[in-house]
Amino acid sequence: MLESEEYLPSREKESFINKSILSLFGILSRLRGQDSSGQNGFEVNAFFKLLFTFMLILLVSLSRHFSFIFIVITYFLVFLMFMPVKKIIRILASGVIISLMSFIIMLPSVFFYGNSYSFIMLPVKVLTTVIAVNILIYTSKWNELIGAIKWFRVPDIFIFVLDIAIKYILMLGEFSLEMLYALKLRCVGKNRNKTSSLSGVAGTMFVKSREMAEEMIGAMECRGFTGEYRSVHTFRFSPMDAAYTLANMALLFAFLYLRGHHV
C-alpha cells in the first residue's frame, strides 16, 4: 500500500501503423480529389479525352520513329504547363519509375543481342503512354469517365462493376482508416503480437465488406434496379472540344506522314 501505483508502459515505435495510416490517407485523398470540381481549366468532354487518349496510345505503340514520340511528349508537356505542380510531379514520377523498370528489363537485350533500338524505344514509349493515362485521370472525374465509357457501347455489367468497385474502395478505405486509428489509440505499451492485431483488422474488413454487399443488393432490389445504366448528360461540342480535336487530328496526320517517310 505504500508503493506508487503509477503505470508506465514501455514505449514502442508505432512506425508501421503510422506509415499505414499516412499511405491509406494519401490514397483516399487522391480518390476524393477525383470528385472535386477543379479540373485545371481542361473543360473538355470526357468522351473526347478518352477517345483520343486511346488513339495516342495506339499510335505511340505502332510508331517506329523517334520524331513522332518526341512530338507527342511535347504535346503532353504543353498540357502539364497548365496543371498544378503537385500533379505534375505525380504524373512525371510515376512515368519515370515505370519507364525505368522497362529500361532495366530491356538491358540484357543490348549485351546479348545488340538490340539498341528497342532498348531505347520501349522505355520512351512506356513513359509516353503512362503520361497520357495520368493526364486523363488527373483531368477527369470518375463519373465523367464512366459516362464516357457508356458512349462507347460498353456492356452495362462492365460499367456496373467499375462504378461499384471505385465507390466501395473509397468506403472500405475510410472504414479501414478508422480502424487503424482505433488500433493506434487502444495500443498501450508494447504489442508483442502485431500479427493478430492486423489479422483482426483484415477479418473485420472482410465481414464489413460482405455486410455492405448484402445491403447494396437489398437496396438495388427495393429500387428496382435492372442493371441498365443511362446517361443523363447531354452531348455538347464546345470550342475547347474543337481545339482539342484539332490538336489530336494534327498528331494523327503527323503519324501518317512520318509513317510514309523514313526519318
N, C-alpha and C positions, 0 to 999 in steps of 0.2 A: 504493500500500500504506500510505502514511502518513495517508490521509484516513479519516474515520469512515465506517462502513458502516451507520449508523442510518438507517432508512427512516421518514420522517414523512409519511404520506399526507395529502393535502389533505382537510380536513374538509368534510363535506357534510350538509346538512339532510335528515333522513330522516322528515320530517313526513308524507309520503304513505304510506309503509309503516306508520308508527306509527298513523296515523289508520285505515288499512285493518285493522290488527290489532285496534284497540280497537272499531271498529264491528262487525267479524266476531265478536269475543269477546262483545260485548253481545247480538248476535242468538242466538248459541249458548247463552248463559246463559238467555235467555228460553225457548228451546226446551227446554232441560233442566229449567227450572222448571215446565214443563207436566207433567212426570213425577214431580214431588215430591209428598210426601204431604200437605203443608199446603194446605188448601182454605179457610182463614179462617172455619171454622165453617159453611159452606154445604153441609151434608151432605144435599143434595137430589139425587134421582135425575136423572142427565143427560138421561133421556128427557123429564121434565117441563120441565127448563130449556131444552132445545132446542125443545120444542113451544111453550111459552109465549113464548119469545123471538121466534120466527117470528110468533106470533099478535100480539104487541105491535107488531112492525114493520109488520104488515099494518094493524092498527088505526090506528097513527100515520099511515100513508100515506093512509088513507081519511078520516081525521078532518079536518073543516073548522072546528073550534072550538079556540081557544087554551086554553080551560079544560081540555080533556082532555089536551092536550100538557103543560100545567103539572102536572096530576095525575100523569102518567107520569114526568115529570122528578123530582117529589118522591118518588115510589116508588123511583126509582133512587138518589136521594140517601140514602135510608134504607139501602139496600144498601151504598153506599160508606162509610157511617159505620163499618161493622164490618170494613173492609179496611185493609191496611197503607198507610201514607202514600205510599210509592213507587208502588204500584199505582194509587192514586187519582190521583196526578199524571199517570201514563202514560195512564190512561183519559180523563181530562178534557183533557189536552193534545192527544191525537190527535183527540178530538171537536171541540175548539175550532178546530184548524187546518183540518180538513176543512169544517166549517161556515163558516169564514171564506172559504175558497175558493169555496163556493157563494154566499156573500154578495157576493163580488166579481163572480162570473159574472152574478148577477141584477141588478147595479147599473144596467146600461143600460136595463132594463125600466122603471125608475122615471122616467128622464129622457125616454124616447121614447114610452112607452105609459102612464105613470102607474099602473102595476100595483104599488101599495104593499103589497097583501095578500100576494101571492106573494113579494115582496121580503123580507118579514119571516117569513112562514110556512115557506118552504122551508128556510132555514138552521136554523131551530129544529127542524124535522123531521129534518134531516140530523144535527144534534147528538144528538137523542134516539136515533135508530137506531144511530149509532156507539157511543154509551154502552151501549146494550143488547147489541150484539155483543161489545164489550170485556168487559163483565161476564160474559157467557157464557164467553168464552175464558179469562179470568183466574181463574175459579172452577171450572173443569173440567179434567180430564186428557184428553189426546188419545185414549187408549184408551177412556175412558168415552164421549166424543163419538162415536167410531167405532162403539162398541157401541150407542149410542142411534140412530144412523143405520140400523143393521140392523133395529131395531124398526119403522121407517117403511117397510119393504119396499123399500128402495133396492136396485137391482141390485148383485150381488156384484162385478162388474167395476169399478163406480164406487168401491166401498169399497176394493177392492184397490189401485187407482191412488192413492187418497188416502192410504191407510196406508203404502204403499211410498214415496210421494213425501215424506211427513213424515220417515220414518226415514232415507232416503238424503240428504235435505237436511242433516240433522244429521251424518251420517257424512262426507259430502263437505265440509261446513263445517269439521269437525275436521281433515280432511286438508289443506284449503287453509290453515288456520291454522298447521299445522306447516310447510307450505311457505313461508309468509311469514316465519316465524321463521328458517328456514334461509336464506332470501334475505337477511334482515337481517344475520345473522351472517357470511355469506360476502361481503358487500359491503365491500370495503376501498378507501378513497379515494373519489374522485368517480366515480360511474357516469354516463357521458355517453350511454348507450344504455338508458334505463329502459324504453323500449317493448319491446325484445327480451326483457328480463327478465320483464316482465309477460305478454308473449305466450307465453313458455316456461312460466310458471305455468299459464296458461289451457290450453295444449296438454296439459300433463301431467294437468290435471284432467279433460280430455276423455278421454284414454286410460284414466285410472284409473276413471272412471265407466263406460266400456264394459267394462272387465275385471270390475268389480263386478256389472254387469248379467248378464254371461255366467256368472259364478259363482253368482248368485242363481238363474238359470234351471236350472243343473245341480243345485243343492240342492233346488229345487222338484220336479224330475223324480225325484230319488232318494227323496224323502219321499212321493211320490205325491200331490202337491197338485193338486186338481182345480178350483181356483178358487172353491170354496164356503167361505163364512165362516159359522161357527157361534158363537152367543153362549153362553158358559159361565156367565154370571152369572144368578142367579135374580131375578125381578122382585119387589121388596118395596116396600110402600107404608108409609112411616114417618110419624110425626106431623109431621116437618118437611116432608115432601111434601104432607101435608094442608094445613098452614098456607100453603105456597107456592101450592098450587092455589086455595085460597080467596081469597088476595090477588089473584091474576090473574083469577079469576072476578069479583071486585069491579070490577076495571078494565074487564072486558068489559061488565058491567052499566052502568058509568058511560058507556062509549062509546055503548051503545044508548039510554040515557036522554038524553044530550046530542044524539044524532042526531035524536031526535024533538022536541027543543025548540030554539028559536032563542036562543042565548046571546050 
